[in-house]
Structure formats: C-alpha cells, structure tokens
Amino acid sequence: MEKTQLNSTISSYIDTLYNNQNNTDTPHLRNMFSKEEYNELLGDIVTVLNNNPNPDINTCRAYLLEKSGIMELIREFIYERRLTPGLVVSFGTELNKDTIICGNKQEVIYKDGQYIEDPIPMTEDTIFDLASTSKLFTAISILKLCEAGLIDMYEPVRKYEPRFQNLGDITIYDLLTFSVPVSSVGRIDTAKTNVEAQLRVFSLTKEENHDPTFPYTDMGCIALKYVIESVSHMPLREFIQEEILDKCHMNSTFLNVPQDLISKVANENYSSVVDAYGNIITRYDNVPGTVHDTKTNALGHSLGIAPGHAGFFSTAKDLQSLAASLVNYDVLSKDKTLMLGQNVVGGLVKDSNGKYVFNCHHGLLTYVKQADPFFLSTVQPFLSGKSFACPGFAGTSLCVDPLNKVSTFIGANRLHNRIHSVSGFQTDKIIKHDNGFREYLSPLTGERKIYSKTYSKDSAEITKLAMKLALQYRLLEQVIGQTKEKKLTYHI
C-alpha cells in the first residue's frame, strides 16, 4: 500500500475508534482518549509495514506482539510477582487470535500435613472456575427473554416470580444494573441445606444501608435466576445450555465438569485469608471441579443447580467463541448486545463522609469504563463506549468491545496456594519486595504465604496490552486484506 493510501487508512481508522469511544450516553466517559493518543497506540503499524514491503499478516503480528511487551509482562506477573501460578491469555479479532500460555495450573498438593511441589503445566484447553464471569450468562438469558417478548425488564420482579413479594416494585432492570441494593434475611452461605438457602433468597428486600459507591452485588443476580426459570419453565442450567452454550459452540463449558475432564481443571485449592488475630485460614476442600464461591455451593451446585451469579467452568477457546457471537450479534441482537456495555449506575454519589464522588460504573451485570481510576477496570479508555468486562473472583476476566469487534479473555488460578485477603489489623505483617512480590508473615507460626491482592489491578495491565494488540490487528486486516482466520499460540 502506498504511503498516502496507508496514511488515509490509518486516519480513517482513528476516526472510527474515536467515534466509537464516544458512543455512550454518559458525558463524563466521552473524550477519554484523544486522536493523538490513538495515533501513538497504532504507531508500530507504520514501522512494521515500512520494514515489510510485501507484508505477511503473521510476520506483522509477531513483530507487534514482540514490541508490545506483553510477553515480558506476563512472565513478570507469574514468575516475579507470583500473582497466579499460571495464565492463559486469548485475544484478538474475528480473524486474528493469539493465545499466550504461561506457568502452571497446579503448583503444590497437600499431603501428610505438608505442601509438596507437584507442578502441572497450564495448557490451552485448561478449564477455569468462571466465578462471577458466569453473570454474563444470566444477563444474556434475561435479554433473550426480552427479545422473545416474554419479559419486560422494566416490570417488577414479582410479576414474573411472585415469591419475591418483599421486593415490592423493584424491577428486573433495577437488579440487572445494580441500581437497587437488595439483601436477604440471613446469609445464604451459612444455610444448612440448599432448600434453606433458597428460602433465604426469597426473603430478599431492599437494603437501606448500602454503600452507593460500590453498587455491585451477587444478590440481585441470584434473584434473576428464578425469574428466568419461572418464565422459561426450564432450570437455568438447561436454558443457558440450549440458548447460549449450544448456539455459541461452547463445547467445553459446564456447570458440573464431567469426571473424565477433571484433570483439565485448574487447581484453585489451598486459598487462604488472614483473620484479625493473624491466623492463616486455608481451604482444603476446593478441589478441582468444585467452585470457590460459598453461596454457589450452598444453593446446590453439586446437585446441578445454577445459582445465576457464579458456578460455571470454561476454557479460553469457549469464552472467545462467546465473544465472537456477541460482537457479531449472533447470540443477541445488536441493540441488546450494546446494552451490556451501557453505563447505567455510574455518576456522582455521596460517600460515607457526605462528599460527592464517582461510584463504580456498571452496565447489565457487567463493568464498564470508570470515571475514577480508583475503580479498577479492564475496560480501557481507548475502547468503545459500549465495551464491557466480566471479571471473576477466581481469576478469569472477559473483556468485549462489540463496536470495534475485539476481545480478550484471561484464565487463571490466582487463588491456588495464595492468600487473597488480609485483615486490616494484620496488614503491617505484609512483606513487600522490590519486584512487586508480596507475602504475609504470620506472627503466630512464622509461616510465609504468597499474597495476591494486586492480581485484579495488575492483570488489567495485561488486558490493556492485549486489547491494544487486537486493535492493531484490526488495522492490519484493513491494510493487508484478509479473509481467512489465523490463530497463533505461544508457550512462554
């Protein structure tokens, strides 16, 4: 391509990216990224094309990947900061997808009262506990029922599921958008049976003392599970299987992982918390195939009951298949897909001190762009105004940009053999090393254990580089021309 034509193509592409980032109804989320910054983001494209008069798409991708620094960042993330034993990062466009695999899906086993090193390498087909990434299935399910005319999301929840009488006039939309906080009478995860846990779900009522700065909650999503089941006359697990997994060709996504595939599941066992007295409290029952989320267990996950907010297991390949179906508007119409990334609750609210601050911004059971950098988000400013992310506590995160048609999935076992929470009374016992590695030193036993608190913040940097590369690949497709899908896999 001649230089004049190349510059014209890049300029047009930047205009598209700029317009897409401003495709939001939220004024304070517009103009977060300038055209000059987009030009810098895409600058390596010019270099790679100047160095390759007859450019090959794979050669160009390999150059951009090397220049991005994503490989070095992932190695540092795993081997220096040790924030997770391993990662699978899959990202790209519909035609160009890269997968980077690093580290182990298991580090140790606990045997005869001690931890024994027993590393098992991470693989491309590793199955991960999706945790709250599962919420995306619930959001899609509600939207599909809306498309079918079976649900009006602006009607009260109790219209479709009368057992939620305590919710009054709270609507489906209120729960989808975290607009109205709800809570149960009694903790669901302390129920002795799944029947008791379910009864506590039906006790949901509006919570009056909720911090408006953090509207995110599992409870509304759990309630939506029963709405879906009541309207569809199907268990949520079956509805998701028929309407999402089968249609998106997600053949390795399960509520309950088949026994013959358990060996493929990333180990997240031996996760720990530190209490106020300095005790390291470790779980030993979270064996591969079981979920980490305690509410999910209480509601009957082992019995095949999908709770709505968590519970599914999947692979990087399947989550990319879901992303492809979303950006192509196959699983949902364009209008409904774009609703997933439209900021709804984000704005100025009063904090506990009476000061006006931005709260955490959300779409429909998703995270979107944030006005305040305090709220970590994998949705970068350079993405479109309809982008959204679905992170999971166990280490997964899916980020989808349906306007620019790019996506990134991170799969990890960040809970395995690590502390994920330390009481505020014990934070002075955290040892911070120069390379970013953190560990907790127990004053009671002298035990040291890896502390992975910064996992979410630091993994967002990986997603940032991955989405930048995906946007560069999209431009390469326009410059070089491409019709066939090309997938590249890197083991590092």
Secondary structure as UniProt FT lines:
FT   HELIX           3..21
FT   HELIX           27..29
FT   HELIX           35..41
FT   HELIX           43..50
FT   HELIX           57..68
FT   HELIX           70..75
FT   HELIX           76..80
FT   STRAND          86..92
FT   STRAND          96..111
FT   TURN            112..113
FT   STRAND          114..121
FT   TURN            124..125
FT   STRAND          127..129
FT   HELIX           131..134
FT   HELIX           135..147
FT   TURN            148..149
FT   TURN            153..154
FT   HELIX           157..160
FT   HELIX           162..167
FT   TURN            168..169
FT   HELIX           172..176
FT   TURN            177..178
FT   STRAND          182..183
FT   HELIX           188..190
FT   HELIX           194..201
FT   TURN            202..203
FT   STRAND          205..206
FT   TURN            212..213
FT   HELIX           219..232
FT   HELIX           236..240
FT   HELIX           241..245
FT   TURN            246..249
FT   TURN            251..252
FT   HELIX           259..264
FT   STRAND          272..274
FT   TURN            276..277
FT   STRAND          280..282
FT   TURN            288..289
FT   HELIX           294..298
FT   TURN            299..300
FT   HELIX           301..303
FT   STRAND          313..314
FT   HELIX           316..327
FT   TURN            328..329
FT   HELIX           334..339
FT   TURN            340..341
FT   STRAND          348..350
FT   TURN            352..353
FT   STRAND          356..358
FT   TURN            373..374
FT   TURN            381..382
FT   TURN            385..386
FT   STRAND          388..391
FT   TURN            393..394
FT   STRAND          397..401
FT   TURN            402..405
FT   STRAND          406..412
FT   TURN            414..417
FT   STRAND          419..422
FT   HELIX           424..429
FT   STRAND          430..432
FT   TURN            434..435
FT   STRAND          438..441
FT   TURN            443..445
FT   STRAND          448..451
FT   TURN            453..454
FT   HELIX           455..480
FT   STRAND          486..491
//
